Amino acid sequence: MHRPIWVIVFLAMGIAMVGCGDNGSSSTNINGNWSASLTDSQSGPVVYAFSTTLTETSGGSVSISNFSFTSTNGSCFVEGQTTETGTFTLSGDFNGNVKGTFGMTIQSTTSGGSQLTLQGGVGSNNTITGTWSLSGSTCTGSGNFTFTRM
């Protein structure tokens, strides 16, 4: 039985695409539970820590739920009186070279209006790293953060 060449080419391409698939060893999916540790740029101790659930949505937005401070230094934020927004973008190639950016804003809904802003990128081993800054009428600060998938 003689098969047209396009059938053979089509089957070969399908087999090649399966071989290039992600085997789950290095996920770039942001969906899941995360914990964050924010350190002071001056002295290095943890200033803020929180846990949250991140879910990637359309247009590069991130849905943030189950947000909870696990450690705070000061009175800039009151538990349960914040709003959180986020963004996440990925780019890369078929060789596993993934780059991405992450942004998150935590806004106090109480008087004083403290705002914590995180800007970073995809790190290794299911981490996101970057810098943070805090602004408000009585609260200021800056440093580095690490987000780790739980």
C-alpha positions in Angstrom: 0.0 0.0 0.0 1.5 3.4 -1.0 1.0 6.3 1.4 1.3 9.9 0.2 4.4 11.7 1.4 2.4 14.3 3.2 1.0 11.6 5.6 4.5 10.5 6.5 5.7 14.1 7.0 2.6 14.8 9.1 3.2 11.8 11.3 6.9 12.6 11.7 6.1 16.2 12.8 3.6 14.9 15.4 6.2 12.5 16.9 8.8 15.4 17.0 6.3 17.7 18.8 5.6 15.1 21.4 9.4 14.8 22.0 9.6 18.5 22.5 6.9 18.7 25.1 7.3 19.7 28.8 7.8 16.7 31.0 6.8 18.7 34.1 10.3 19.0 35.4 10.5 22.8 35.2 7.1 24.4 35.4 6.7 28.1 34.4 3.0 28.1 35.5 2.4 30.7 38.2 -0.8 29.0 39.4 -0.6 27.8 43.0 0.2 28.7 46.6 3.2 30.9 47.2 5.0 32.4 50.2 7.0 35.6 50.1 9.8 36.9 52.2 10.7 40.6 51.9 14.1 41.7 53.4 15.3 45.2 54.2 17.9 46.6 51.8 19.9 48.1 54.7 20.2 45.5 57.4 18.8 42.3 55.7 16.2 41.0 58.2 12.7 39.9 57.0 10.5 43.0 57.2 7.3 41.4 55.7 6.3 37.9 54.9 3.0 36.7 53.4 1.3 33.8 51.7 -1.1 33.8 48.9 -2.6 31.9 46.0 -1.8 33.2 42.5 -3.8 32.3 39.4 -2.8 33.5 35.9 -5.7 35.1 34.1 -6.0 36.5 30.5 -4.1 39.6 29.4 -1.1 39.0 31.7 -3.1 39.7 34.9 -2.8 37.6 38.0 -5.7 36.8 40.3 -4.6 37.0 44.0 -6.6 35.2 46.6 -6.1 33.8 50.2 -3.7 36.7 50.9 -2.4 36.8 54.5 0.5 38.5 56.1 2.5 36.0 58.2 4.9 38.6 59.5 4.9 42.4 59.5 7.3 44.9 60.9 5.3 47.9 62.0 1.7 49.1 61.6 1.6 49.9 57.9 -0.9 47.2 57.1 -3.9 45.8 59.0 -4.7 42.1 58.3 -7.8 41.8 56.0 -7.7 45.5 55.0 -5.7 45.4 51.8 -6.3 44.9 48.1 -3.9 43.0 45.9 -3.3 43.2 42.2 -0.7 41.5 40.1 0.8 40.9 36.6 2.8 38.1 35.1 4.3 37.7 31.6 6.5 35.0 30.1 8.6 34.8 27.1 11.1 32.2 25.9 12.1 29.7 23.3 11.8 26.0 22.6 15.1 25.3 24.3 13.8 25.9 27.8 15.1 29.4 28.1 12.2 31.1 29.9 12.2 34.7 31.0 9.4 36.5 32.7 8.4 39.5 34.7 6.2 39.6 37.8 4.6 42.6 39.5 2.4 42.9 42.5 0.8 45.7 44.5 -0.6 45.5 48.0 -2.6 48.6 48.9 -3.8 49.3 52.4 -7.5 50.3 52.5 -7.1 52.1 55.9 -6.1 55.7 56.4 -2.5 56.4 55.4 -2.8 54.4 52.3 0.4 52.4 52.5 1.3 50.8 49.2 3.8 47.9 48.8 5.0 47.3 45.2 7.0 44.2 44.1 8.8 44.0 40.8 10.8 41.0 39.7 11.3 38.1 37.4 11.2 34.3 37.1 14.0 32.7 39.1 15.2 29.1 39.3 13.5 26.3 41.2 10.0 27.7 41.3 11.0 31.1 42.6 10.3 34.7 41.7 12.8 37.3 42.9 13.1 41.0 42.7 12.8 44.3 44.6 10.1 45.9 46.7 9.3 49.4 47.8 6.9 50.7 50.3 5.3 54.2 50.2 2.6 56.0 52.1 2.0 58.9 54.5 3.9 57.3 57.3 5.5 54.2 55.9 8.5 53.9 53.6 11.1 51.2 52.8 12.7 49.1 50.2 14.6 45.8 49.7 14.6 42.5 48.0 12.0 39.7 47.9 11.8 36.0 47.2 8.6 34.3 46.2 8.6 30.5 46.7 6.0 28.0 45.5 4.7 26.1 48.5 
